[in-house]
Amino acid sequence: MNYLRNELLHILADGEFHSGTELGEHFAISRAAIGKHINALQDIGIDIYSVKGKGYRVAKPLSLLDSKKIDVMFHQLSGQTSANCTVLPVVDSTNTYLKDRIVHLHTGNACVAETQTSGRGRHGRQWYSPFASNIYLSLYWCFSGGYQTIAGLSLVVGIAVADVLDDLGIQHVGLKWPNDVYINMAKVAGILVEVEGTVADEVHTIIGVGLNVDLAENLDLGQTYTSAQHHVKNPIERNELVAHLLTKLHHYLTVFANKGLSPFQERWERLNAFNHKPVKLLLGKESVMGICMGINDQGALLVQVDGVIKAYHGGEISVRAVD
């Protein structure tokens, strides 16, 4: 999004009417040019009304992401000066944005976007990314010690997301191995960890988190979903939520880098949404039925199959509930 459209969006964010004449004078362009910029904003999914004699207004006020607000809250929570988080109005994918700049990144660098045009989940699935409704965040982290040191990484990220939701006072938060976060068994967040190569013993990772904050109901997303705002009374301020999430991630990933999965294993077991419940594992064209028994110290899923506990790991495995 170019500077003018971004500035125009910040003016409209108050939810009040702004005339084309007023906006044209502000930007020193014609009303027709303002109309074209409004159309461009509508094309990325922003609901803007045009009423003759009144002007333009968004359907409801927008609370836009702001790097300065994120930094202030992050400093208050963590003591660190800056969250090193870039705010993007529009991006193809936050993970892709960081991957394209990986040679210039330092551990802890992050980005967050108002919307993604090509957001991705596991197995390349599209991640629905409406404007200014949710959190689409990616974080770069470099681990030392070789590939084996990141076993269970997505589980630790899931715990961080779950604990942020718990801090909001949301109950019945659960995790599904290896990368989904639930509220009352409805998906509220997904995690996508991508490894961008190893150099000597260093492993470069991009950690993507998509968190539903205030998603419209009754969408056809192919699965049961929910949003954090539906489970709390007070409005969720997304800048504060981003700062809380980054604070948790920085802390948990630092511990994970030094001590591995073991400090988090008990917490994950308590959050396991399928603990001792029947599950079906999808392994390509095959499936396995069994009882979910938790995880081992390498983050593999333990399933009791025909009386024998077996360990399953790998990004291509999907877990399904059995009614």
Steps between C-alpha positions, in 0.01 A plus 500: 500500500646836403544785745194697386262204536645414838450861616149503353417183691619654827268798441202275429576270795296719741178374340373852424401640160770685306404681181682447175565874484652507849720199423602641163609828660694313769701305242497773232340268244161490326184340635517254212849396609371452856229275358760284328695462823179410684435230238850363553437476875172322436682255274707373795184434703444824692128571533461870404164666437442792265198721573416791271528831682687346794807329357676182602510300821609153607228261613637506854792683664837334446767452765809487283833344589768749605868413550547774762210370712637147471845620609365685805304201625781256416743716701262505797463121490851387414732788589642492148514829309339388175294207377678528162161439340421648159134588440378433146158615375496237222738213423484178305607297804677607819714185489600574140577863591756387759640222282572749223706706748655222705863594430439834674305368799602455862338262745176654625425707189130480420227637279125526531248584228147637481425254220669234289422439135660154498500388862590134549435228756625144514524299178479825301138565595374857467476697825197730495631850581234776515623856557552627857311210653768262623873463563730377223847491652835350404817482709857411404703292746842341455584190706847359563574130530368350180160395371429271797485805729169619353308176562172609659534867399142531375375355831679773697356769271154350556548521876599868467181577304287300745653679799432841345135401458497372858635838615199663330277291728386263226409155628507157337810571289655185355770387258485251217829344396703638340386855424136592570353695790138445603238663718220261593627266224462770232817621326615849597862495378740315277878480491730455200870442569728508198870411510703718268821302485786419731850650507749299708299431815261796459137437405305793356125489566202713404213459747158604374196548725149570377265591786129572458420811702162614368413286201148512356277209593343250260788500250561183301860424595472123482529450876355618829663828603466775756653839591656624822266801521197271519623369836573826684284802584752782459621596150833341411760759396706329232818702560502388862428142392793504255730636774386230744548230239849620406597523868389142564670374184831670580500355852389147410728472197800613706426227755440246221830588331687438827310209654296339223144376530517350850404821692181521291395136481277499808327821392433358153351184653259712708394690188468190279145518363503128417655366819401131536237540230458291184663655194560420136838581347512573130836397352474573130256244360510289816328553835560371852245480781603513864497682833698823536756458780682833477852574375851374564808710577561554128151636438374188321134413548441186707203288394391170646423271207373148578638524851844619390617863540665625182673831427403699190681807370523692176328799346278294270299336778154636581304422815123467497251446783294182503137542603 
